């Protein structure tokens, strides 16, 4: 992919390089604020603007580390006061590092006609099925969870909630839905995954 920030900035403005908080971000933040304890070390994977991480930090006083593959997102999250590092999902972190991992993944199924060769495509598109990024995350997230740790994962009916739950189960997680919110074209759910 060619993702020159200068080219994008010239065409659409740098702000379009980073996913802005929407209903999904707010739903995940609300659930996380209820679930996270002050003593938890939390990772907010795909932090984007840093909205979820900043909200959870402000509401719970927990230490929240934002991660994102997009360097523009890391910069913007840091500008919002979030401790942010550039990372591909949870790859660089040591085993048992986090008590809670939050993830609002890119979950829209790819549409070749509408695909955009830029950071917003990375932020929104979860591959052909919409589950490719979620599955890669589920393949590795168990490694970085503390023994009593858990994941809060936002999923959409556009992605296939049952398929995500089944895949998580194959990776050793049991799942419970903590919140659902319906919109005209999808229902969003926050799933709690525990081993």
C-alpha positions in Angstrom: 0.0 0.0 0.0 1.2 3.5 -0.7 0.3 5.6 2.3 2.3 8.8 2.1 1.0 11.2 4.8 2.0 14.2 2.7 -0.1 13.0 -0.3 -3.1 12.3 1.9 -2.8 15.6 3.8 -2.8 17.4 0.5 -5.9 15.6 -0.8 -8.1 15.3 2.2 -6.3 16.7 5.3 -4.4 14.8 7.9 -7.4 14.4 10.1 -8.8 11.7 7.7 -5.7 9.6 8.5 -7.1 8.7 11.9 -10.4 7.1 12.8 -12.5 9.5 14.8 -14.6 8.3 17.7 -18.0 7.1 16.8 -20.8 5.1 18.3 -18.6 2.0 18.5 -15.8 3.9 20.3 -18.3 5.3 22.8 -19.9 1.9 23.5 -16.5 0.3 24.1 -15.4 3.1 26.4 -18.6 3.0 28.4 -18.3 -0.7 29.0 -14.6 -0.5 29.8 -15.1 2.3 32.3 -17.5 0.0 34.2 -15.2 -3.1 34.0 -11.7 -1.7 34.5 -10.1 -1.3 38.0 -7.6 1.4 39.0 -4.9 -1.2 39.6 -5.3 -2.7 36.0 -2.7 -2.3 33.3 -4.8 -1.9 30.1 -3.9 -2.1 26.4 -6.1 -0.2 24.0 -5.3 -1.9 20.7 -5.9 0.2 17.6 -6.3 3.3 19.8 -6.9 5.7 16.8 -7.5 9.1 18.2 -6.9 7.8 21.8 -10.6 8.4 22.8 -11.2 5.1 24.5 -7.8 5.1 26.2 -8.2 8.7 27.4 -11.7 8.1 28.6 -10.8 4.9 30.6 -7.8 6.6 32.1 -9.9 9.6 33.2 -12.8 7.5 34.6 -10.8 4.7 36.3 -7.3 6.1 36.9 -6.0 2.8 35.4 -2.8 3.0 33.4 -3.8 2.6 29.7 -1.3 2.0 26.9 -2.6 2.8 23.5 -1.2 1.0 20.5 -1.8 1.6 16.8 -0.1 0.6 13.5 -0.8 4.0 12.1 1.9 6.6 13.1 -0.6 9.4 12.6 -2.9 7.8 15.2 -0.1 7.4 17.7 0.8 11.1 17.3 -2.8 12.1 17.8 -3.3 9.9 20.8 -0.2 11.3 22.4 -1.5 14.8 21.7 -4.6 13.7 23.7 -2.4 12.7 26.6 -2.4 9.0 25.9 0.7 6.9 26.4 0.8 5.4 22.8 3.2 3.2 20.9 3.3 2.0 17.3 2.6 -1.7 17.2 0.9 -4.3 15.1 -1.8 -5.6 17.4 -0.1 -7.0 20.6 3.0 -8.4 18.8 5.7 -6.5 20.7 4.5 -7.1 24.2 5.7 -9.7 26.7 3.7 -12.6 28.0 1.2 -11.9 30.8 1.7 -8.1 30.4 -1.9 -6.8 30.6 -4.8 -7.2 32.9 -7.3 -6.0 30.3 -7.0 -5.6 26.5 -9.5 -3.4 24.7 -10.0 -3.7 21.0 -12.4 -1.9 18.6 -11.1 -3.6 15.5 -11.5 -2.7 11.8 -14.5 -4.9 11.1 -16.1 -3.9 7.8 -15.8 -6.5 5.1 -13.7 -5.3 2.2 -15.5 -4.0 -0.8 -13.0 -3.9 -3.7 -15.0 -1.1 -5.4 -14.8 1.1 -2.3 -11.4 0.1 -1.0 -9.1 3.0 -0.2 -5.4 2.6 -0.3 -4.7 4.6 2.8 -4.8 4.6 6.6 -8.6 4.9 6.8 -8.9 1.6 4.9 -6.6 0.1 7.5 -8.7 1.6 10.3 -12.1 0.3 8.9 -11.6 -2.8 6.8 -11.2 -6.2 8.4 -10.3 -8.0 5.2 -12.5 -10.0 2.9 -14.8 -11.3 5.7 -14.3 -8.4 8.1 -12.8 -10.9 10.6 -9.2 -11.2 9.4 -7.8 -8.6 11.8 -10.0 -9.9 14.7 -8.7 -13.4 14.1 -5.1 -12.3 14.0 -5.7 -10.5 17.3 -7.4 -13.5 18.9 -4.5 -15.8 17.7 -2.0 -13.8 19.9 -3.9 -11.9 22.6 -4.0 -14.8 25.1 -0.2 -14.6 25.3 -0.2 -11.1 26.6 -3.0 -11.5 29.1 -2.2 -11.9 32.8 -3.6 -15.2 34.3 -6.8 -13.4 35.4 -6.9 -11.0 32.5 -9.7 -10.5 30.0 -10.4 -8.9 26.6 -13.2 -6.4 25.8 -13.8 -6.8 22.1 -16.2 -4.7 20.0 -17.9 -6.7 17.2 -20.6 -5.9 14.7 -23.3 -8.0 13.1 -21.7 -7.0 9.8 -18.7 -9.0 10.8 -20.6 -12.0 12.2 -20.7 -12.2 16.0 -21.3 -15.9 16.1 -18.2 -16.5 13.9 -16.1 -14.3 16.2 -17.4 -16.1 19.3 -16.7 -19.5 17.7 -13.1 -18.5 16.7 -12.5 -17.1 20.2 -13.7 -20.4 21.6 -11.2 -22.3 19.4 -8.5 -20.1 21.0 -9.6 -21.1 24.5 -11.8 -18.1 25.4 -15.3 -18.2 26.8 -17.4 -15.2 25.8 -20.2 -13.2 27.3 -21.9 -10.1 25.7 -21.7 -7.2 28.1 -23.6 -4.6 26.0 -25.4 -4.3 22.7 -26.5 -1.3 20.8 -28.6 -1.4 17.6 -28.4 0.9 14.6 -30.2 0.9 11.3 -27.6 -1.3 9.5 -25.9 -3.2 12.3 -25.9 -4.1 16.0 -22.7 -3.5 17.9 -21.8 -5.8 20.9 -19.0 -5.6 23.4 -17.8 -9.1 24.2 -15.9 -10.1 27.3 -13.4 -12.9 26.6 -11.9 -14.9 29.4 -9.8 -18.0 29.5 
